[in-house]
Amino acid sequence: MTGEFSFIDRLRTFATHPAARGLADDAAVLSLPAGEIVVTHDILAEAVHYLPDTAPDDVAAKLVAVNLSDLAAKGARPLAALLGYTLGESAWDMAFAAALGEALARHDLPLIGGDTVRLVAGSPRVLGLTLVGAAPAGGAPARSGAKAGDALWVTGTVGDAGAGLALCRTGASEPAELVRAYLRPHPMLAEGQALAPQVTAMMDVSDGVLIDAARMAAASGLAVRIAIDALPLSDALLAHAGNDCDARLAAATAGDDYQLLFALPTGQTPIVAATRIGALAEGEGITLSWQGAPLTLPDSLGFAH
Amino acid sequence: MTGEFSFIDRLRTFATHPAARGLADDAAVLSLPAGEIVVTHDILAEAVHYLPDTAPDDVAAKLVAVNLSDLAAKGARPLAALLGYTLGESAWDMAFAAALGEALARHDLPLIGGDTVRLVAGSPRVLGLTLVGAAPAGGAPARSGAKAGDALWVTGTVGDAGAGLALCRTGASEPAELVRAYLRPHPMLAEGQALAPQVTAMMDVSDGVLIDAARMAAASGLAVRIAIDALPLSDALLAHAGNDCDARLAAATAGDDYQLLFALPTGQTPIVAATRIGALAEGEGITLSWQGAPLTLPDSLGFAH
């Protein structure tokens, strides 16, 4: 019982925005300019989205990052956060709260409300975050806006987090770059804001490039083809997993990258660093190529919840 | 695995607002007028906020009602909802989805997004709802605005839900009015919107009149005194529990009423039906009276989470 109050007291040390009303009111009240807002709510559940032995500061950072990644995909500017938190062991809770404060501060994102609950002992934690953001002036891109003939692009590199997850499952902490890519994803907020006016469609890569590209194509009523050899892989992943077709398929079907996947009319160059990995066309479904030749689809296109 | 998709498909049958984008995008995009928004996120957890054998339609209705009650306390007009849902047994899930659609439709409240997760089998459900509302033009009342000399008022009757919970715990279904008050609370949205321009402070009664009045007084830097004999009790509760001091204290310390508790300058009459139950004054803490004489505080002022 004291746990909730000390946890909320810890949150209050950084929930200082006027909209938070000291986390002592029924709801948060937030002043906004006229226009569109973007609202997202993503859950991280223990033993589903993170391993039970993951450190609380990694869980807090990831909870913030995966939700910010959804705003990034909309080109949105983060405005405020509300936390839905299941209390557990007190030291873990307090470490989580401290790390949450740091993660929110890095993005100048005020905590303005939420709820906490103490479940029956032994229940897995279920951590939810709601984010409110301001949509870009020209409108928020959707998954469904791609046009036949558009090229498909992705920011950064893919597959690092998937390799990092496999390493964490074995208890390994090296290569550190891969483990860190899994534990501490970087939401592409600046990139999303820059890209929003330019793209025809955009989404974040949460479940794997292939499955997410297939989702964008389906939402847009199109087919997509991806050149597996074009996928951008990090030096760390190439050194760890190699560069053959199987290694690239593993990278293309691994989740947790939180890069931005977007469509641009052919001939346009993206305003941020990105790699062209395929194209959208009339039709439906996803096809792959490897060194110019068709490639059979893998059994799984990515992480299906 | 199919569970999530059939559940989300069921949600899609009523998540038809453009902001929902078919529940197929990273985030919801909502057009708003300029001004203040009210955002709230409340959790209902199995075996904490509802008994494990509670019917899914009751849980869905209550999840919507308790969150709407937070908007009511701000005088806000509901605009949109996002659901955070832990999947379980499929028939329960589908019944929940159907009832959620009905509950949202009753308040013309579009479902625009959220997240689902399948926990390890046997984990208690953790159900979160985020609501976005439009604040009243004159500003949303806070808990902290009460002034010394204000009278304290409450809408409706109190204690019905607490008696209903006690009945549900024994498996009883009568008196139906009390059981229903617990299972199907009515959010006081119209009352909250009408009262918002008038009150100096307002909140909903979620944990019990005494503890919530003490919270309003503390937030306002004041003391509060409550006349236990003035509390409005329903005929059903009077018939069930009697009208002596103990029965009234039980009603005043029971949660789940979701009535509105508000402060008004002395001499003003509230614009909606309500009962004057006390007053705020310089000082701190809560004092009770019974038939004009001071009354010792009960061990517990209400439901402390």
Interface residues (C-beta under 8 A of the other chain):
Chain A: M1 E4 R21 G22 A24 D25 D26 A27 A28 V29 L30 S31 L32 P33 A34 G35 E36 I37 V38 V39 T40 H41 D42 I43 A45 A47 V48 H49 S69 D70 L71 A73 K74 A76 A80 L82 L83 G84 T86 I112 G113 G114 D115 T116 V117 R118 L119 V120 S123 P124 V126 G128 T130 L131 V132 G133 A135 A140 A142 R143 S144 M203 D204 R215 A219 A304 H305
Chain B: M1 E4 R21 G22 A24 D25 D26 A27 A28 V29 L30 S31 L32 P33 A34 G35 E36 I37 V38 V39 T40 H41 D42 I43 A45 A47 V48 H49 S69 D70 L71 A73 K74 A76 A80 L82 L83 G84 T86 I112 G113 G114 D115 T116 V117 R118 L119 V120 S123 P124 V126 G128 T130 L131 V132 G133 A135 A140 A142 R143 S144 M203 D204 R215 A219 A304 H305
